[in-house]
Structure formats: structure tokens, C-alpha cells
Amino acid sequence: MPPHRPSPSPIARGDRVTAPVTGLGDGPDGIAKVDDYIVFVPGVLPGEEATFDVTSAARKFGRGELVSVQRPSPERVEARCPHFLACGGCHRQHQRYDAQLRSKQERLQKGMDWALGAGAVAVGPTVAAASPYGERHKVALHLMHDARGRRGGGLQRARSPERVQVDECPASDALAWDLAQDVIALLRNLPHRAWDPWFAPKELLRSVLVRATTTGDAHVVLVATQPAIPGLDDLLDDLHRAGASSVSVNHNDGEPARLLGPHTRLVSGRPFVHETLGGITYRIAPTSFFQTSPRMAEQLVAAVLGFLQPQRDDDVADLYCGVGLLTLPLAKRARHAVGIELHGAAIDDARASAQQNGLANTTFRCGDVAGWLSACRRGELPKPALVALDPPRSGLTPEVIEELRLLKPRRIAYVSCEPQALQRDLPLLHAAGFAVRAVVPFDMFPQTCHVEALACLERVG
């Protein structure tokens, strides 16, 4: 019998094609179909008919560049940012916000049906951001030179190492964005040039990172290929006048995809910023993780508390706890709260925040989550009746799931930033004795395809 050979694609690179759009893909892509052949085209919406130029046509799928839309969707709106689709920071500014929320709910529901079986759990409506714009309190801009040699800040294009210079960002918090622009303008007073991994690999200045809080604090972290930036001391007064509570230099001589290197040195100002959510004040070091949208983080914390419902005789655990976003509000209601985190600076922040908030019923441990859960099981730490967890994008390890099976907490609140990892982990947790009671998406990143989700699980049997 002759070997099966796949049929060639019905289109070729360079073709101009008009086709219906049937769905949404990841990032800015819509899914157009030529017969049964899929073409990913940025900037189109389901129900539209679009004309696009074919940029690639592989065996399984192709890619195209939008030329025009013949039949616009009623969900289509004008993008607010002139850099939309050139910059990879937003994916859905061309879609009405209520439709964005629905599409995230539908995406998560499709994943849950695939993972757990159709109808096993109904995904709730997406919890909307307080505003569709201005929610990103962390701004990271790569330093670069434009065609005239003027230094500015840029973001990476979608699916490309290329960077595009941007001079406005309505998705970002105004204080954080304006401060980042002021920092870039002040850096023009120094003779150093912007680093580029291909054309200027020996230059000094890589990126500017700003984190602003709702309390008015703001970190400024300057990322450089060397541990120090000559001449920076002359700019410090101006940087503080612009709004920087602290100025640090991060030494990063690594690969282009890595924003920060391993060493950060405070140059001026306070070593920490503070954020207050739900009556709790959090200390945040320059390199500690904290949710990009504080107002949405507050809603997420409230949802976790509402499901877990800790009582005064409950011991609770917060896995991958970061600076204690969930640990501290749990401790206010429980007998004792244990926070476990791999990042040492975040644990230092969590301990300091617990002390500042008068929460003596907390224990924080730095290291491997599975190892510390084993210590809970052996009685070296309080054995949790309730567990909150917010793992990295890779999700849970088999060792953590096995420890949860042995510990048998009565409820688990699983916060996920990666739907695919959640789809993989929930059936494994079900096999370990935990039933999924609810899944709720949260719009932590409006104008993007990213979905944050809370899965609520209970021990059965």
C-alpha cells in the first residue's frame, strides 16, 4: 500500500484570498477557513468575511495579513491605540469589551468540556475589570533607537523578536506609563546607547521597568548589561521628582527573552513599594511578583475567600504564595496560615507584610512546594484543612498533586494564569479525590486573549 501523502494546501504564499472567519485563536489571531484549511489572520473577528494576503502556507495551517474586512462583525470597534497589532501588547482592542468577556468564558468552557467532559462544570461569566483600559500597573519597555537615532521605548511584536517603538499605551495605568516615559526622556541625558541583541550587543541600556501602586508608590528598575550605569547619580533627583519612590539597577547580560537578570541593586530611595488591597498592606520588592491589575487582584482575593470560607479553627496553606496576596487575608480569618514560595525576596516581603499587618498567625517557608507539603503531612507545619494555590504557567507538578491527595484538605482554590495547564491539572486533581465545583474567569488583562481563572474544588468521599 503506498504511503499516505498529505494533500497540498489550497493556497500559496503571496495569494490574496477572501474567506469567512469562523473563530478566535491565540493572541491577535482570528481563524479564517479556505475550504477546510485554517489560516490565522490577526485583527479579524468571528462572523466576518476578510481579504488577506497569505504570508505562509504550511501543510496544516497558514498565516495571513489582513487587507480589508468585507462584512464587519457587530462586535467590531475602533482600536484606541495607534500601535494596535503592530505592538504585541494587546490582542482584542478591535472587539467590544462585553464580547471579549464572553469569548474568554467560552474559551474556558470549551477547555473544561474537553478536560472534564461536556457539562461536568459550567464556567461562570467572566468577572470584568473595573475599566477596559488603564489597568496595567506594571510597564516594561525595551530601550531602542528609532530611524533618526532618538532613543525611545518599545514593545515586542506578536510572535516576533522584532521590537516596535511605542509612545502611548491606553491599556497601562497613566501614572506608570507617564513615569516610564519620563525615565526614558531623562536617560537621553546620558551618553549610553540602547542595547540590541543583534545590532548593538555591547551597548549598556536594555529596558525600563516601572511598577506603580494605587497608594502612589512607584518602583523604577533600569535593566543594563553591566551592574552599574555611569552618570546615573546625576539623574536621581529628577527621577524622584518624576514620581519614582525607588530607583534600582538590574544586571542582565543574558538572552533577549529574559527581562531581568538575577541581581538587582537599589541605587536610591526606599527599597520597597507598598500596595493596599482589602484593608491589607503588602510590601513589594522590585523583583517580587505581584498581579499587574491591583483592582482585579482585590476581586480575585474576595472570590478565593468566599469559596474557602476559613473559620477560626482552620489551618490554611497558600502554595506559590508570592508576597502573600492570598496568605494574609486568609490568616485574618483562620487559625493559622502557611505560605510557601520558591522566590526568597517574595518570602521576605510576605513576612514583613504579615508583621506590618499584625498577623502573627502566619508561617512562611521558601523552597519546593511539594517538600513543604510533605512537612505539613509529617506534622512539622500545621496540616491545612483549606488550600489556596497560584502556580506558575506550567501548573502543578505530579509531586504536589500527590501531596494534596495525601493531605486531604476539604477545599482547594486553584488560581490559574494558563488555561491549558488548568485543563491538564483538574482531571488529575479529580483522580486525587477533589471534585470541581465551579470555574470562574477573571479579566486580569483586558484587551488581550489572556484568561485568569479560579477553579473551586472540594474533597469527596
Buried (B, 14 or more C-beta within 10 A) or exposed (E): EEEEEEEEBBBEBEBEBEBBBEBBBEBBBBBBEBEEBBBBBBBBBBBBBBBBBBBBBEEEBBBBEBEEBEEBBEBBBEBBBEBBBBBBBBBBBBBBBEBBBBBBBBBBBBBBBEBBEEEBBEBBEBBBBBEBBBBBBBBBBBBBBEEEEEBBBBBBBBBEEEBBBBEEBBBBBEBBBBBBBBBBBBBEEBEBBBBBEEEBEEBBBBBBBBBBBBBEBBBBBBBBBEEEBEEBEEBBEBBBEBBBBBBBBBBBEEEBEEBBBEEBEBBBBEEBBBBEBBEBEBBBBBBBBBBBBBBBBBBBBBBBBEBBEBEEEBBBBBBBBBBBBBBBBBBBBBBBBBBBBBBEBBBBBBBBBBEBBEBEBBBBBBEBBBEBBBBBBEEEBBBBBBBBBBBEEEBBBEBBBBBBBEBBBBBBBBBBBBBEBBBBBBBBBBEBBBBBEBBBBBBBBBBBBBBBBBBBBBBEE
